[in-house]
Amino acid sequence: MESVARPAENIGGRPNSEHAKDRCGYFQMPLHYPRYTHAEYDTMPEWKLDCLLKEYGLPITGNVEYKRKFAMGAFLWPN
């Protein structure tokens, strides 16, 4: 059976990257992985947690303790 998929380079007469922006929004992974320690997350203000989570496209709902635990779970690696 033959494939009937269109080429990924050009869908609808526009480059693929522009099409994806129009259809799904736009997200670009930040270049640097956060390098905060457990102690820094414990004292990080809520606004900074919000900025960090938003930068990585993660949810910013809940209270400050929930956001701290979420950020530590997402960004801290076990020793």
Summary of the structure (lengths in Angstrom):
residues: 79
radius of gyration: 18.7
end to end distance: 50.2
largest distance: 59.2
contacts: 138
relative contact order: 0.12
helix: 47%
strand: 5%
